[in-house]
Amino acid sequence: MQKMKKIFSIIFLIIILVFTVNFSYAQKDKPAQNTPKPAEIPKDPNAPIQTTQNIIDFFGGILRILSIIFWIFAVAASFYAGYLYLLSGGNEEKTGKAKKMFWYAVIAIAIGLMAYGLPQLVKNFLEIGNSSGVRV
């Protein structure tokens, strides 16, 4: 039971980390014609953040870095699981540990791929289902 809690906690943490990456991609490239301008931050020529778009870009950059770190760890975990499997020498306990670690890495990679693919899939469904011709 304790082991299952730990597994679900790790999977939940991975899901949270992966899905937060896509929030930065939800912004449109160009604002619509009738939308008001974003609120301006008081001007300070030395400040690195001048507008709200700078804040969004800043957090988007952080999320991209976290995404890269996630992929590095996911691929490294799968290689490490293969390394453990090769060095198990037929020992069932070590082989089982390596297989389990490999499956966790595969699940993490699958969740990561879904995090990148699902927003595009939903966008495509919304564009197809939009009969008025207006792009979402």
C-alpha positions in Angstrom: 0.0 0.0 0.0 2.8 2.4 0.9 4.6 1.5 -2.4 1.4 2.3 -4.4 1.1 5.7 -2.7 4.7 6.5 -3.6 4.1 5.4 -7.2 0.9 7.5 -7.5 2.6 10.5 -5.9 5.5 10.3 -8.4 3.1 10.0 -11.4 1.0 12.8 -10.1 4.1 15.0 -9.7 5.2 14.2 -13.2 1.7 15.0 -14.6 1.7 18.3 -12.8 5.2 19.2 -14.1 4.5 18.2 -17.6 1.1 19.8 -18.0 2.2 23.2 -16.6 4.6 23.4 -19.6 1.7 23.8 -22.0 0.2 26.9 -20.2 2.7 29.1 -21.8 1.7 27.8 -25.3 -1.9 28.7 -24.8 -1.3 32.3 -25.6 -2.2 33.6 -29.0 0.5 35.1 -31.2 -1.4 38.2 -32.1 -4.1 39.8 -30.0 -7.6 40.2 -31.6 -8.5 43.7 -33.0 -10.9 44.6 -30.2 -9.0 43.4 -27.2 -7.6 46.1 -24.9 -3.8 46.5 -24.5 -2.2 44.6 -21.6 -1.8 46.7 -18.4 1.5 48.5 -18.4 3.9 48.2 -15.5 5.4 51.5 -14.3 8.4 52.4 -16.5 11.8 51.9 -15.2 14.5 51.9 -17.9 16.7 49.6 -15.8 14.0 47.0 -15.1 14.2 43.8 -17.0 10.4 43.4 -17.1 8.6 46.3 -18.8 5.2 44.8 -19.7 3.0 41.9 -18.7 4.1 40.1 -21.9 7.6 40.1 -20.5 6.3 38.3 -17.4 4.6 35.7 -19.6 7.7 35.2 -21.6 9.8 34.9 -18.5 7.7 32.1 -17.0 7.4 30.5 -20.5 11.2 30.3 -20.6 11.3 28.7 -17.1 8.8 26.1 -18.2 10.7 25.3 -21.3 13.9 24.8 -19.2 11.9 22.5 -16.9 10.6 20.6 -19.9 14.1 20.0 -21.2 15.2 18.8 -17.8 12.2 16.4 -17.6 13.1 14.9 -21.0 16.8 14.5 -20.0 15.8 12.7 -16.8 13.2 10.5 -18.6 15.7 9.3 -21.2 18.5 8.9 -18.7 16.2 6.8 -16.5 15.5 4.5 -19.4 19.2 4.1 -20.2 19.9 3.5 -16.5 17.2 0.8 -16.4 18.8 -0.9 -19.4 22.2 -0.7 -17.7 20.7 -2.3 -14.5 19.1 -5.0 -16.7 22.4 -5.8 -18.4 24.2 -6.0 -15.1 21.6 -8.1 -13.3 23.3 -11.3 -14.4 20.1 -13.3 -14.3 19.3 -12.4 -10.7 15.5 -12.2 -10.7 15.4 -9.5 -8.0 17.7 -7.2 -9.9 16.0 -8.0 -13.2 12.6 -7.2 -11.7 13.9 -3.9 -10.4 15.3 -2.9 -13.8 12.1 -3.9 -15.6 10.1 -1.9 -13.2 12.3 1.2 -13.5 12.1 0.9 -17.3 8.3 0.8 -17.3 8.3 3.9 -15.0 10.5 5.6 -17.6 8.3 4.5 -20.4 5.2 5.8 -18.6 7.0 9.2 -17.9 7.9 9.5 -21.6 4.3 8.6 -22.6 2.9 11.3 -20.3 5.4 13.8 -21.6 4.4 13.0 -25.2 0.7 13.4 -24.3 1.4 16.7 -22.7 2.8 18.0 -26.0 0.3 16.3 -28.2 -3.0 16.7 -26.4 -3.3 20.5 -26.7 -2.7 20.3 -30.5 -5.2 17.5 -30.8 -7.8 19.5 -28.9 -7.1 22.6 -31.0 -7.6 20.5 -34.2 -10.9 19.1 -32.9 -12.1 22.6 -32.0 -11.1 24.0 -35.5 -12.9 21.1 -37.2 -16.0 21.4 -35.1 -16.2 25.2 -35.6 -18.8 25.6 -38.3 -18.8 29.4 -38.4 -15.4 29.5 -40.1 -13.8 31.4 -37.2 -10.5 30.0 -36.2 -10.0 29.3 -32.5 
